[in-house]
Amino acid sequence: MRPLFYQLCRKSSSLWMRRRRTEPYVHFMSTDAFNGELDTTSSKVQIFDRHLKRKQRDRAAWLRHPNDSFVNAVSENLLDRLEDCRKTFPTALCMGGSLDAVGRLLPGRGGIEEVIMMDTSYDMIKLCKDAQQNSSNGSIKTSFVVGDEEFLPIKESSVDLIISCLGLHWTNDLPGAMIQSKLALKPDGLFLAAILGGETLKELRIACTVAQMEREGGISPRISPLAQVRDAGNLLTRAGFTLPGVDVDEYVVKYRNALELIEHLRAMGETNALLQRNSILKRETALATAAIYDSMFGAEDGTIPATFQVIYMTGWKEHHSQQKAKRRGSATVSFEDLQKQFGNDTSS
């Protein structure tokens, strides 16, 4: 596959607690494998076709580009949170999404000694295994497992760290997957996740909608629904994590044309996997989408932008050493007294 040409820009915002890095990201853009059939049909909520998503992940393993600036930037930004922690995480579980990029960037972070790499795709696991064998860095003992985030094959209280980069937004039961992750963590274990947010590919959504209305007289779902920023904190709390933290980044990636954007989505395994999808896309609708995209959002340099909103989530499993909020009504100083004190200091 020819190298993709795209330019990566980034906007960021922060919610709750998180130190942001100020420097810009790049511009211009042992070991046994288990191969078995996964039962991915028993989730109560069925939004995504998990079998199709596994096939898309298989295809992505063959199309993957190791120098994908967007994937590398998201993975590095997620793993940077380990540098904010004083404690170490001897055992870690990395699952789904940008598994290969996380595997490359993980050594030397968080005091990790043993890691389990897990994905629904056997081909993606094989890609990570081959990359690990060809790497000169063998300081981390690595195991490879084919498994599903919706049915986590990990014992309770068995790992110190769980990392999921760009994978959990394809689960049918996101709260349930996060609850299983919390159960798999040891006390005072850390959960790190990055998912795509609702503003992702907003330009493509608009172009698809306009093209379908013009050519077909109606619309059908072409882009998967994604979580909103306001939902992320509620998901962490509902799953039972303590000290929850949420950050939001926006990455604007520039492509030569809409076809190159689709190629990039396929290489990331991020194409449509809705159960209620329309499997047929008319040629005239596809051409109209590309033309509308270029006319509405095209830049002067001939490129088109695509927005990726990434929501970063951090949460801890409860432990007696963690900070806890005081009981309501236990305060000994009122805000009125503080206002008077600091108001007098300011006036003087």
C-alpha positions in Angstrom: 0.0 0.0 0.0 1.4 3.4 -0.9 2.2 5.7 2.0 -0.7 8.0 3.0 -0.1 11.7 2.7 -1.8 13.7 5.4 -1.2 16.6 7.8 -1.9 16.3 11.4 -2.9 19.2 13.6 -4.2 19.1 17.2 -6.5 21.0 19.5 -6.9 20.1 23.1 -9.0 20.8 26.1 -8.9 19.4 29.7 -11.6 18.3 32.1 -11.0 17.7 35.8 -7.4 16.8 36.6 -4.7 16.4 34.0 -1.4 18.1 33.1 -1.2 18.9 29.4 1.9 18.8 27.3 2.6 22.1 25.5 4.7 21.1 22.6 2.9 20.4 19.3 2.8 17.0 17.8 4.3 16.1 14.4 3.1 18.0 11.5 2.5 16.2 8.2 1.7 13.6 8.6 6.7 -15.5 25.7 4.6 -16.0 23.9 1.7 -18.1 22.7 -1.2 -17.1 20.5 -4.6 -18.5 21.1 -6.7 -18.9 18.0 -10.3 -19.8 18.6 -13.8 -18.8 17.8 -15.2 -16.0 20.0 -18.7 -15.9 21.3 -19.6 -12.3 20.6 -23.4 -12.7 20.2 -24.6 -12.8 23.8 -24.4 -9.1 24.6 -27.9 -7.8 25.5 -27.4 -4.6 23.5 -26.6 -5.2 19.8 -25.5 -2.0 18.0 -22.3 -3.2 16.3 -21.6 -6.3 14.3 -18.6 -7.7 16.3 -17.9 -10.5 13.7 -17.6 -7.9 11.0 -15.4 -5.7 13.1 -13.1 -8.7 13.7 -12.8 -9.1 9.9 -12.1 -5.4 9.5 -9.4 -5.7 12.1 -7.9 -8.6 10.1 -7.9 -6.4 7.0 -6.3 -3.5 9.0 -3.5 -5.8 10.1 -2.5 -6.1 6.4 -3.0 -2.4 5.5 -1.4 -1.0 8.7 1.2 1.7 8.2 3.8 1.8 11.0 4.4 5.6 10.5 0.7 6.6 11.0 1.2 10.0 12.7 -2.4 10.1 14.0 -2.4 6.7 15.6 1.1 7.2 17.0 0.2 10.6 18.5 -2.9 9.3 20.2 -1.0 6.3 21.6 1.8 8.4 22.9 -0.5 10.9 24.4 -2.4 8.1 26.3 0.8 6.5 27.5 2.2 9.9 28.7 -0.2 9.6 31.6 2.0 6.8 33.0 4.7 9.5 33.6 2.3 11.4 35.9 2.2 8.4 38.2 4.8 7.7 40.9 3.8 4.0 41.3 4.8 1.3 38.9 2.7 -1.3 37.2 4.5 -4.7 36.9 1.7 -6.4 35.0 -0.4 -4.8 32.2 -3.1 -5.7 29.7 -3.2 -3.9 26.4 -6.4 -4.6 24.4 -7.8 -3.7 20.9 -7.5 -0.6 18.8 -4.0 0.7 18.2 -2.4 -2.3 19.7 0.7 -2.3 17.5 1.5 1.4 18.2 1.0 0.9 22.0 3.3 -2.1 21.9 6.1 -0.1 20.2 5.8 2.9 22.6 5.3 1.0 25.9 8.8 -0.1 26.8 10.4 2.1 29.4 7.1 3.4 30.8 5.4 2.7 34.0 7.8 0.1 35.3 6.0 -2.6 33.3 7.6 -6.1 33.5 5.0 -8.3 31.9 2.3 -7.4 29.4 -0.6 -9.2 27.8 -1.5 -8.1 24.3 -5.1 -8.9 23.4 -7.2 -8.3 20.3 -10.3 -9.9 18.6 -8.3 -10.3 15.4 -5.8 -13.2 15.1 -4.0 -11.3 12.2 -3.6 -8.2 14.4 -2.1 -10.3 17.2 0.2 -12.0 14.7 1.3 -8.5 13.5 2.1 -7.5 17.0 3.9 -10.8 17.7 6.1 -10.5 14.6 6.9 -6.8 15.5 7.9 -7.8 19.0 10.1 -10.6 17.7 11.8 -8.3 15.3 12.3 -5.6 17.9 15.6 -5.4 19.8 13.8 -4.4 23.0 13.0 -7.6 24.9 12.9 -6.1 28.4 9.1 -6.8 28.8 7.8 -10.4 28.9 4.9 -10.4 26.4 2.0 -12.8 26.0 -0.5 -12.7 23.1 -4.2 -13.6 23.4 -7.1 -13.5 21.0 -10.0 -12.2 23.1 -12.9 -9.9 23.2 -13.3 -6.7 25.3 -17.0 -7.6 25.9 -16.0 -10.9 27.5 -12.7 -10.3 29.1 -10.7 -13.5 29.5 -8.7 -12.2 32.5 -8.9 -13.3 36.1 -10.3 -10.9 38.7 -7.6 -8.7 40.4 -4.8 -10.1 38.2 -3.3 -7.0 36.5 -2.0 -3.6 37.7 -2.7 -1.7 34.5 -5.2 -1.9 31.6 -4.7 0.1 28.4 -7.2 0.4 25.6 -6.3 2.8 22.8 -9.0 3.4 20.1 -10.9 0.2 20.7 -13.7 0.4 23.3 -16.0 2.6 21.2 -16.8 -0.5 19.1 -18.2 -2.5 22.0 -21.9 -3.1 22.3 -21.9 -2.7 26.1 -19.3 -0.1 26.9 -20.3 0.2 30.6 -20.1 -3.6 31.0 -16.7 -3.7 29.3 -15.4 -1.0 31.7 -16.8 -2.9 34.7 -15.0 -6.1 33.6 -11.8 -4.0 33.3 -12.2 -2.7 36.8 -12.7 -6.2 38.1 -9.6 -7.5 36.4 -7.5 -4.7 38.1 -5.7 -5.2 41.3 -6.5 -2.7 44.1 -5.0 0.7 43.2 -4.7 -0.5 39.6 -5.0 2.0 36.8 -7.4 2.0 33.8 -6.3 4.1 30.7 -8.5 4.3 27.6 -8.8 6.5 24.5 -12.0 6.4 22.5 -13.3 8.4 19.5 -15.8 11.0 20.5 -19.0 12.2 18.8 -17.4 15.0 16.9 -15.2 12.6 14.9 -15.6 12.8 11.1 -18.2 15.5 11.4 -17.3 16.7 7.9 -17.9 13.3 6.4 -21.2 12.9 8.2 -22.4 16.2 6.7 -21.2 15.3 3.2 -22.8 11.8 3.4 -26.1 13.2 4.6 -26.3 15.9 1.9 -25.3 13.5 -0.9 -27.9 10.8 0.2 -30.7 13.4 0.4 -29.8 14.7 -3.1 -29.3 11.3 -4.8 -31.5 8.9 -2.9 -34.1 11.1 -1.2 -33.3 9.8 2.3 -30.5 8.9 4.6 -29.2 5.7 6.1 -26.5 5.3 8.8 -23.1 5.3 7.2 -21.0 6.4 10.3 -21.2 4.7 13.6 -22.6 6.5 16.7 -20.0 7.6 19.2 -20.0 8.6 22.9 -20.2 12.3 23.8 -17.7 14.0 26.1 -20.3 14.5 28.8 -20.9 10.7 28.9 -17.2 9.8 29.7 -17.2 10.8 33.3 -20.5 9.1 33.9 -19.1 5.9 32.4 -16.1 5.9 34.7 -18.3 6.5 37.8 -20.8 3.9 36.7 -18.1 1.3 36.3 -16.9 2.0 39.9 -13.6 3.7 39.2 -12.3 6.2 41.7 -10.4 9.5 41.0 -11.9 9.7 37.4 -10.3 11.9 34.9 -11.3 12.9 31.4 -9.4 14.8 28.7 -10.4 15.8 25.1 -8.2 16.3 22.1 -9.2 17.2 18.6 -6.9 16.1 15.7 -7.4 17.6 12.3 -6.0 15.4 9.6 -5.6 16.7 6.0 -6.0 14.3 3.0 -5.6 14.7 -0.7 -9.2 13.6 -1.3 -12.0 11.6 0.2 -10.8 8.3 -1.2 -7.5 8.7 0.8 -9.6 9.3 4.0 -11.5 6.1 3.4 -8.2 4.2 2.8 -6.9 5.5 6.1 -10.0 4.5 8.0 -9.7 1.0 6.6 -6.0 0.8 7.6 -7.1 1.7 11.2 -10.0 -0.7 11.2 -12.4 2.2 11.7 -15.0 1.6 8.9 -18.7 1.1 9.5 -19.8 -1.9 11.5 -23.3 -1.1 12.4 -25.8 -4.0 12.4 -28.4 -1.7 10.8 -26.1 -0.5 8.1 -26.9 -0.4 4.4 -24.4 -2.7 2.8 -24.8 -1.1 -0.7 -23.4 2.3 -1.5 -24.4 3.6 -4.9 -21.6 4.8 -7.1 -23.3 8.1 -7.8 -23.9 8.7 -4.1 -20.2 8.0 -3.3 -19.1 10.4 -6.1 -21.5 13.0 -4.8 -20.2 12.6 -1.3 -16.6 13.2 -2.4 -17.6 16.3 -4.5 -19.7 17.8 -1.7 -16.9 17.1 0.9 -14.4 19.0 -1.4 -16.7 21.9 -2.1 -17.8 22.4 1.5 -14.6 21.8 3.4 -11.7 21.8 0.8 -8.7 24.0 1.7 -6.9 26.4 -0.7 -4.0 23.9 -0.9 -6.3 21.3 -2.4 -6.6 19.1 0.7 -9.6 18.2 2.7 -9.7 18.1 6.5 -11.1 15.4 8.8 -11.7 15.9 12.5 -11.0 13.2 15.0 -12.2 13.9 18.5 -10.4 11.6 21.0 -11.6 11.2 24.6 -9.0 10.1 27.1 -10.3 8.4 30.3 -8.4 7.5 33.5 -9.7 5.7 36.5 -8.4 3.8 39.5 -9.6 0.7 41.3 -10.4 1.6 44.9 -7.7 1.3 47.6 -7.4 2.6 51.2 -4.4 4.7 50.3 -6.3 6.9 47.8 -7.6 10.4 48.5 -11.2 10.4 49.5 -13.7 13.3 49.7 -14.6 14.4 53.2 -18.0 13.6 54.6 -20.6 16.2 53.6 -21.0 18.8 56.4 -17.6 18.2 57.9 -16.1 21.5 56.8 -14.8 23.7 59.6 -14.4 26.9 57.5 -17.2 28.5 55.4 -16.8 30.0 52.0 -18.2 33.3 53.4 -15.3 33.5 55.9 -12.8 32.7 53.1 -14.3 35.4 50.9 -14.0 37.9 53.8 -10.4 37.0 54.5 -9.1 37.0 50.9 -11.3 40.0 50.1 -9.6 42.0 52.9 -6.2 40.9 51.8 -6.8 42.0 48.2 -8.1 45.4 49.3 -5.1 46.0 51.5 
